[in-house]
Amino acid sequence: MHTIVCLKVVPKSEEVTIDDETKTLDRSKARSEINPPDMNAVEMALKLKERNGGTVSLLAMGPPLFEPYLRLGLAMGADQAFLMSDRAFGGADTLATSYVLAEGIKAIGSFDLVLCGDESSDGATGQVPPGIAEWLGLPQATDVRRVDVSDGSLSARRELGAGSEVVEADLPCVVSVKHDVNEPRFLDSGRWDWAMNEAPVQIWSATDLEIDVEKAGVPGSPTVVAGVSVAEGADRRREFLSGSPEEIATQLADKIRAWVKP
Ligand SMILES: Cc1cc2nc3c(=O)[nH]c(=O)nc-3n(C[C@H](O)[C@H](O)[C@H](O)COP(=O)(O)OP(=O)(O)OC[C@H]3O[C@@H](n4cnc5c(N)ncnc54)[C@H](O)[C@@H]3O)c2cc1C
């Protein structure tokens, strides 16, 4: 069984700024981390490997600084990692991002399952996994808490607002995994040297995979961020009561009475 996990490196949300001019995220001032639900997707892939055997591959699109984060996934237990990295991929919206990732998935080779997080902590659209499924022409399941695989098909429990449902699909398919569905394992110290120094992380440019640059990056992104602003807090009505604690309690009770029985 070959599972490919799409792993996004995100800036720590509390440290992100937005470029006023271009309306793009400025990562330069923020430290980064692996998108939290993607850690759950890696853990799910490793559990499936323990149950069914096989291989786990990691795939990211982003700048070269993403590479060490892929190595952390290798130290957790993944077997190989791939990074789609090219200036032509920059400024991508979810359509262009999912296109480039889908091309990377095809280049990795035959696979049974693509696992993603359900949404990123920075963009948070949740659109990339369904986008990948559409580009690849594969079935998809979103908001998944649990998967079981047998005889070439997948059963997935989806979390819905008021409960859950179980869906079934033929493999290969694309699944996005809810945050906190499992406890991502610690890095395996026995794999550390291999993961950090020896394991090859394949870096692919647009030319390497003959990617149509008109479908990638800015040219491939029909979404336009028209503006970014800070939401104004609503004005709250407030009133200070004064007097002894008994007098304040009486005033308060009168006010509450007036509200509930106008
Ligand atoms: C007009 C526009 C311009 C933008 N320009 C920039 C820019 O210049 N720089 C920038 O950093 N962002 C930019 N973005 C944000 C960019 O679109 C998103 O980072 C990207 O498309 C992923 O979308 P998302 O964060 O909503 O992912 P979601 O759909 O919420 O992510 C779900 C899952 O998909 C997978 N995934 C998503 N992205 C990746 C990835 N890159 N690699 C591997 N797996 C992934 C992960 O498993 C993730 O958990 C721009 C967005 C728009 C609309």
The ligand as an SDF file (V2000), in Angstrom:
LIG
                    3D

 53 58  0  0  0  0  0  0  0  0999 V2000
   -4.6310   35.2260   -4.8000 C   0  0  0  0  0  0  0  0  0  0  0  0
   -3.8690   34.4320   -3.8010 C   0  0  0  0  0  0  0  0  0  0  0  0
   -2.5020   34.5980   -3.7200 C   0  0  0  0  0  0  0  0  0  0  0  0
   -1.7780   33.8650   -2.7980 C   0  0  0  0  0  0  0  0  0  0  0  0
   -0.4640   34.0810   -2.7430 N   0  0  0  0  0  0  0  0  0  0  0  0
    0.2680   33.4120   -1.8390 C   0  0  0  0  0  0  0  0  0  0  0  0
    1.6740   33.6500   -1.7020 C   0  0  0  0  0  0  0  0  0  0  0  0
    2.2310   34.4760   -2.4040 O   0  0  0  0  0  0  0  0  0  0  0  0
    2.3660   32.9510   -0.7730 N   0  0  0  0  0  0  0  0  0  0  0  0
    1.7400   32.0290   -0.0030 C   0  0  0  0  0  0  0  0  0  0  0  0
    2.4020   31.4100    0.8280 O   0  0  0  0  0  0  0  0  0  0  0  0
    0.4280   31.7670   -0.1110 N   0  0  0  0  0  0  0  0  0  0  0  0
   -0.3320   32.4430   -0.9950 C   0  0  0  0  0  0  0  0  0  0  0  0
   -1.6490   32.2080   -1.0850 N   0  0  0  0  0  0  0  0  0  0  0  0
   -2.2180   31.1670   -0.2520 C   0  0  0  0  0  0  0  0  0  0  0  0
   -2.2570   29.8790   -1.0280 C   0  0  0  0  0  0  0  0  0  0  0  0
   -3.3490   29.8660   -1.8860 O   0  0  0  0  0  0  0  0  0  0  0  0
   -2.4540   28.7420   -0.0780 C   0  0  0  0  0  0  0  0  0  0  0  0
   -1.3480   28.6910    0.7730 O   0  0  0  0  0  0  0  0  0  0  0  0
   -2.5220   27.4010   -0.7870 C   0  0  0  0  0  0  0  0  0  0  0  0
   -3.2980   27.4350   -1.9480 O   0  0  0  0  0  0  0  0  0  0  0  0
   -3.0990   26.3560    0.1300 C   0  0  0  0  0  0  0  0  0  0  0  0
   -4.4320   26.7030    0.4230 O   0  0  0  0  0  0  0  0  0  0  0  0
   -4.9270   26.6180    1.8890 P   0  0  0  0  0  0  0  0  0  0  0  0
   -3.8700   27.1630    2.7710 O   0  0  0  0  0  0  0  0  0  0  0  0
   -6.2900   27.2060    1.9840 O   0  0  0  0  0  0  0  0  0  0  0  0
   -4.9530   25.0280    2.1060 O   0  0  0  0  0  0  0  0  0  0  0  0
   -6.1220   24.0900    2.5460 P   0  0  0  0  0  0  0  0  0  0  0  0
   -6.9270   23.6870    1.3810 O   0  0  0  0  0  0  0  0  0  0  0  0
   -6.8470   24.6770    3.7280 O   0  0  0  0  0  0  0  0  0  0  0  0
   -5.1980   22.8730    2.9990 O   0  0  0  0  0  0  0  0  0  0  0  0
   -5.7010   21.5610    3.1520 C   0  0  0  0  0  0  0  0  0  0  0  0
   -4.5720   20.5730    3.0270 C   0  0  0  0  0  0  0  0  0  0  0  0
   -4.0420   20.5840    1.7070 O   0  0  0  0  0  0  0  0  0  0  0  0
   -2.6480   20.2880    1.7540 C   0  0  0  0  0  0  0  0  0  0  0  0
   -1.8800   21.4250    1.2420 N   0  0  0  0  0  0  0  0  0  0  0  0
   -2.2780   22.6970    1.0600 C   0  0  0  0  0  0  0  0  0  0  0  0
   -1.2640   23.4420    0.5630 N   0  0  0  0  0  0  0  0  0  0  0  0
   -0.2020   22.6100    0.4520 C   0  0  0  0  0  0  0  0  0  0  0  0
    1.1420   22.7740    0.0090 C   0  0  0  0  0  0  0  0  0  0  0  0
    1.6300   23.9430   -0.4260 N   0  0  0  0  0  0  0  0  0  0  0  0
    1.9660   21.7020    0.0230 N   0  0  0  0  0  0  0  0  0  0  0  0
    1.5050   20.4970    0.4530 C   0  0  0  0  0  0  0  0  0  0  0  0
    0.2580   20.2840    0.8920 N   0  0  0  0  0  0  0  0  0  0  0  0
   -0.5860   21.3200    0.8720 C   0  0  0  0  0  0  0  0  0  0  0  0
   -2.3020   20.0400    3.2270 C   0  0  0  0  0  0  0  0  0  0  0  0
   -2.4300   18.6630    3.4840 O   0  0  0  0  0  0  0  0  0  0  0  0
   -3.3790   20.8370    3.9490 C   0  0  0  0  0  0  0  0  0  0  0  0
   -3.6460   20.3930    5.2710 O   0  0  0  0  0  0  0  0  0  0  0  0
   -2.4160   32.9290   -1.9630 C   0  0  0  0  0  0  0  0  0  0  0  0
   -3.7850   32.7720   -2.0540 C   0  0  0  0  0  0  0  0  0  0  0  0
   -4.5030   33.5190   -2.9470 C   0  0  0  0  0  0  0  0  0  0  0  0
   -5.9840   33.3390   -2.9760 C   0  0  0  0  0  0  0  0  0  0  0  0
  1  2  1  0
  2  3  1  0
  2 52  2  0
  3  4  2  0
  4  5  1  0
  4 50  1  0
  5  6  2  0
  6  7  1  0
  6 13  1  0
  7  8  2  0
  7  9  1  0
  9 10  1  0
 10 11  2  0
 10 12  1  0
 12 13  2  0
 13 14  1  0
 14 15  1  0
 14 50  1  0
 15 16  1  0
 16 17  1  0
 16 18  1  0
 18 19  1  0
 18 20  1  0
 20 21  1  0
 20 22  1  0
 22 23  1  0
 23 24  1  0
 24 25  2  0
 24 26  1  0
 24 27  1  0
 27 28  1  0
 28 29  2  0
 28 30  1  0
 28 31  1  0
 31 32  1  0
 32 33  1  0
 33 34  1  0
 33 48  1  0
 34 35  1  0
 35 36  1  0
 35 46  1  0
 36 37  1  0
 36 45  1  0
 37 38  2  0
 38 39  1  0
 39 40  1  0
 39 45  2  0
 40 41  1  0
 40 42  2  0
 42 43  1  0
 43 44  2  0
 44 45  1  0
 46 47  1  0
 46 48  1  0
 48 49  1  0
 50 51  2  0
 51 52  1  0
 52 53  1  0
M  END
$$$$
